[in-house]
Amino acid sequence: MLKPSLSSEPGSGPGRRPQSDAHKRVASKVASFENDWKSPEKLARLAKWMDSEGIPLDKRLRSRGVDSWVEKLEADPVNFIKAIDYRQRRAKK
């Protein structure tokens, strides 16, 4: 039989933890860059900001040896942009 969670917070049970706060923070930062957020210098600033703010990386990235958002950007800029787009979409929900 399953035991109820001791916490009444949403997402306090088993499974993935919601990251809505992190998604909203990233979306807000991207919005501050206006329309040109995909330029190389702004992507670099965004990656450094995400590292300094402690925005969590996906576990799959860590298992591949990627330890920071800056590393992710340097290794695969296209997937970095996809990750940011995903966070922006999730922040709107």
Secondary structure, DSSP 8 states (H G I E B T S, - for coil): -----S--STT-SSS----HHHHHHHHHHHHHTGGGTTSHHHHHHHHHHHHHHT----HHHHHTT--SHHHHHHH-HHHHHHHHHHHHHHHH-
